[in-house]
Amino acid sequence: MGYETGTDGPPALLIADDGSVSSVALDPGTEIAYALDERHCAGVLDDESHTPCPRDGAPYCDDHTYRWPCARCTGECSLPLESCREEHAIYLAAFAPETFKVGVTRSWRLDTRLREQGADRAAHLRTVADGRVARQIEAEIAADVGDRVRVPTKIRGLHEPVDEAAWNDLLAEFDAIETYDFDYGFELPDRPVTETLASGTVRGVQGRVLVLDTGGSTYAVDMRDLVGHDVRSGERERDLQSSLGAFG
């Protein structure tokens, strides 16, 4: 099993079967019912074909792990990738209630990148000629704002609004070109329970977080935790923690 966040269409689960890959759209209201079995390396996905891998490393073994060379770049580089020479945007992203980060992306991907991360709010700060300049500026801003937000932190704030005062205070330090306010099509009265499952009624997807209703409770699933699982059709087979509205 794998997933796609909906950059070229709706978010979806990807199910590989005997070399072919099918897509299960995660539209709100969709019922999914997959039981998770053993987990191993997810192998290689190429267009609509899949090459399996039996190694234990999950979601990918060392042979199939791609290490993005720009992940920790601070602009002290020789522009190693062709994409480094494209125009880049520097942005701020907000995750409810008051977690913020700075980031960079190729300027034509800005909206897509923010949605991939599940940002609630964002601001386009600057556009520069290439990735090296962008990374240098990002590193300066990150010293005060930070440049990473973990998925558990995003899940903890899914049911909350962005702290307007904190966000506006941060924006006041910059002369933003444009601001964004994202709507992922669902609201939550309470914090969802974090679980790893693929069975229930889809409430929505925010970044790589899948929100499911099942058994009277609401669950948040980091879809990366599904990658590499063998699956079979059918309901889950283990008990889940009930939310009981206790996380409000």
C-alpha positions as CSV (number, residue, x, y, z in Angstrom):
1,M,0.0,0.0,0.0
2,G,1.1,3.6,-0.7
3,Y,-0.6,7.0,-1.1
4,E,-0.6,10.2,-3.1
5,T,-1.5,13.5,-1.6
6,G,-3.5,14.8,-4.5
7,T,-1.1,17.1,-6.3
8,D,-2.5,16.1,-9.7
9,G,-6.0,14.9,-8.5
10,P,-7.8,13.9,-5.4
11,P,-5.8,12.3,-2.5
12,A,-5.7,8.5,-2.9
13,L,-4.4,5.2,-1.6
14,L,-2.3,3.2,-4.0
15,I,-2.8,-0.6,-4.0
16,A,-0.3,-2.8,-5.8
17,D,-1.4,-6.2,-7.0
18,D,0.8,-8.5,-9.1
19,G,2.7,-5.6,-10.6
20,S,-0.2,-3.3,-11.4
21,V,-1.3,-0.3,-9.3
22,S,-4.9,0.8,-8.6
23,S,-5.9,4.1,-7.0
24,V,-8.6,4.5,-4.4
25,A,-9.7,8.1,-4.2
26,L,-10.1,9.5,-0.7
27,D,-13.1,11.8,-1.3
28,P,-15.1,12.8,1.8
29,G,-17.7,10.2,2.6
30,T,-15.9,7.3,0.8
31,E,-15.9,4.0,2.7
32,I,-12.7,2.1,2.8
33,A,-12.1,-1.3,4.3
34,Y,-8.6,-2.6,4.3
35,A,-7.0,-4.8,7.0
36,L,-3.3,-4.2,7.4
37,D,-1.0,-7.2,7.4
38,E,2.8,-7.5,7.5
39,R,4.9,-4.5,6.6
40,H,8.1,-4.5,4.5
41,C,9.8,-2.3,1.8
42,A,7.3,-0.8,-0.5
43,G,9.5,-1.4,-3.6
44,V,9.4,0.7,-6.7
45,L,6.5,2.5,-8.2
46,D,7.0,3.5,-11.8
47,D,4.1,5.2,-13.6
48,E,1.3,2.6,-13.1
49,S,3.5,-0.5,-12.5
50,H,5.0,-1.7,-9.3
51,T,8.1,-3.8,-8.5
52,P,7.9,-5.4,-5.1
53,C,10.7,-5.8,-2.6
54,P,10.7,-8.4,0.2
55,R,13.3,-6.7,2.4
56,D,12.3,-5.8,6.0
57,G,13.1,-2.1,5.8
58,A,9.9,0.0,5.9
59,P,8.6,2.0,4.4
60,Y,11.7,1.6,2.2
61,C,14.9,-0.5,2.5
62,D,18.3,1.2,2.0
63,D,18.3,0.2,-1.7
64,H,15.1,1.9,-2.3
65,T,15.4,5.0,-0.1
66,Y,15.9,8.2,-2.0
67,R,17.8,10.9,0.0
68,W,17.0,14.3,-1.3
69,P,20.3,16.2,-1.5
70,C,18.6,19.6,-0.7
71,A,16.9,18.4,2.5
72,R,19.4,20.0,4.8
73,C,21.0,22.5,2.4
74,T,21.7,26.0,3.6
75,G,22.8,27.4,0.3
76,E,26.5,26.3,0.6
77,C,26.3,24.3,-2.6
78,S,27.1,24.1,-6.3
79,L,23.5,23.9,-7.5
80,P,23.7,20.1,-7.9
81,L,20.3,19.6,-9.5
82,E,18.8,21.0,-12.6
83,S,15.8,22.2,-10.5
84,C,18.1,24.2,-8.3
85,R,18.5,26.7,-11.1
86,E,14.8,27.4,-11.4
87,E,13.1,30.4,-9.7
88,H,12.3,29.7,-6.1
89,A,9.8,31.1,-3.5
90,I,10.5,31.5,0.2
91,Y,7.4,31.1,2.3
92,L,6.0,30.9,5.8
93,A,3.5,28.1,6.7
94,A,1.2,28.0,9.8
95,F,-0.2,24.9,11.4
96,A,-2.9,25.3,14.0
97,P,-2.9,26.6,16.6
98,E,0.5,28.4,16.6
99,T,3.3,26.3,14.9
100,F,5.2,28.1,12.2
101,K,8.0,27.2,9.7
102,V,9.9,28.7,6.9
103,G,10.4,26.8,3.6
104,V,11.4,27.1,0.0
105,T,10.1,25.5,-3.2
106,R,10.2,26.2,-6.9
107,S,7.9,29.1,-7.4
108,W,5.5,27.4,-9.7
109,R,4.9,24.7,-7.1
110,L,4.2,27.0,-4.2
111,D,0.5,26.3,-3.7
112,T,1.0,22.6,-4.3
113,R,3.8,22.4,-1.8
114,L,1.8,24.2,0.9
115,R,-1.1,21.8,0.4
116,E,1.2,18.8,0.4
117,Q,2.4,19.9,3.9
118,G,-1.2,20.5,5.1
119,A,-0.6,24.1,6.0
120,D,-3.5,26.0,7.4
121,R,-2.2,29.4,6.5
122,A,0.8,30.6,4.5
123,A,2.6,33.7,3.2
124,H,4.8,34.0,0.1
125,L,7.7,36.2,1.3
126,R,10.1,36.4,-1.6
127,T,10.9,35.1,-5.1
128,V,14.5,34.6,-6.0
129,A,16.5,33.4,-9.0
130,D,17.6,30.0,-7.8
131,G,17.5,27.4,-5.0
132,R,20.9,28.4,-3.6
133,V,19.8,32.0,-2.8
134,A,16.5,30.7,-1.5
135,R,18.2,28.3,0.9
136,Q,20.5,31.0,2.2
137,I,17.5,33.2,3.1
138,E,15.6,30.3,4.5
139,A,18.5,29.4,6.8
140,E,18.6,33.0,8.2
141,I,14.8,33.0,8.9
142,A,14.9,29.5,10.3
143,A,17.2,30.5,13.1
144,D,14.2,32.3,14.6
145,V,11.2,30.6,13.1
146,G,12.2,27.0,12.5
147,D,12.0,25.0,9.3
148,R,10.4,21.7,10.3
149,V,7.1,20.6,11.7
150,R,6.5,16.9,12.6
151,V,3.3,15.2,11.6
152,P,2.3,14.5,15.3
153,T,2.4,18.2,15.9
154,K,0.1,18.8,12.9
155,I,-2.3,16.2,14.1
156,R,-2.5,17.7,17.6
157,G,-3.9,20.9,16.1
158,L,-6.2,19.6,13.5
159,H,-9.3,20.5,15.5
160,E,-8.2,24.0,16.3
161,P,-8.1,27.3,14.4
162,V,-4.8,29.2,13.8
163,D,-3.9,31.7,16.5
164,E,-4.6,34.9,14.6
165,A,-2.6,37.1,16.9
166,A,0.5,34.9,16.8
167,W,0.3,34.6,13.0
168,N,-0.2,38.3,12.5
169,D,2.7,39.1,14.8
170,L,5.0,36.9,12.8
171,L,3.8,38.3,9.5
172,A,4.4,41.9,10.8
173,E,8.1,41.1,10.6
174,F,8.0,40.5,6.9
175,D,6.6,42.3,3.8
176,A,4.7,39.3,2.3
177,I,3.8,39.2,-1.4
178,E,0.7,37.1,-0.9
179,T,-1.0,35.2,1.9
180,Y,-3.0,32.0,1.8
181,D,-5.9,30.5,3.9
182,F,-6.5,26.8,3.1
183,D,-9.7,24.9,3.6
184,Y,-9.4,21.1,3.4
185,G,-13.2,20.6,3.5
186,F,-13.8,19.2,7.0
187,E,-14.0,20.4,10.6
188,L,-13.3,18.6,13.8
189,P,-15.0,19.3,17.2
190,D,-12.3,17.4,19.1
191,R,-8.7,16.2,18.6
192,P,-8.7,12.9,16.6
193,V,-7.0,9.8,17.9
194,T,-3.7,9.0,16.2
195,E,-3.9,5.5,14.8
196,T,-2.6,3.4,11.9
197,L,-5.6,2.0,10.1
198,A,-7.2,2.0,6.6
199,S,-10.8,1.3,7.4
200,G,-13.7,3.7,8.0
201,T,-15.5,6.6,6.4
202,V,-13.2,9.3,5.0
203,R,-13.8,12.7,6.6
204,G,-11.0,14.3,4.7
205,V,-7.3,14.6,4.0
206,Q,-4.9,17.4,5.1
207,G,-1.4,17.0,3.7
208,R,-0.5,13.4,4.3
209,V,-2.9,13.1,7.3
210,L,-6.0,11.0,6.5
211,V,-9.0,11.6,8.8
212,L,-11.4,8.6,9.2
213,D,-14.6,8.1,11.2
214,T,-15.1,4.5,12.5
215,G,-16.9,3.0,15.4
216,G,-18.1,6.3,16.7
217,S,-14.7,7.9,16.9
218,T,-12.5,10.0,14.6
219,Y,-8.9,8.9,13.8
220,A,-6.0,10.7,12.2
221,V,-3.7,8.5,10.1
222,D,-0.2,9.5,8.9
223,M,-0.4,7.9,5.5
224,R,3.3,7.3,5.4
225,D,2.7,4.8,8.2
226,L,0.6,2.8,5.7
227,V,3.3,2.6,3.1
228,G,4.7,-1.0,2.6
229,H,1.8,-2.8,4.4
230,D,0.3,-5.9,2.8
231,V,-3.4,-5.4,2.8
232,R,-6.6,-7.4,2.2
233,S,-10.1,-6.2,1.8
234,G,-12.1,-6.4,5.1
235,E,-12.6,-4.5,8.3
236,R,-9.9,-4.0,10.9
237,E,-9.3,-6.9,13.2
238,R,-8.0,-5.1,16.4
239,D,-9.6,-2.9,18.9
240,L,-8.9,0.8,18.6
241,Q,-8.7,3.5,21.3
242,S,-11.9,5.5,21.5
243,S,-11.7,9.3,21.5
244,L,-14.6,9.9,23.9
245,G,-14.1,13.6,23.2
246,A,-11.4,13.6,25.8
247,F,-8.8,15.6,23.8
248,G,-10.8,18.8,23.3
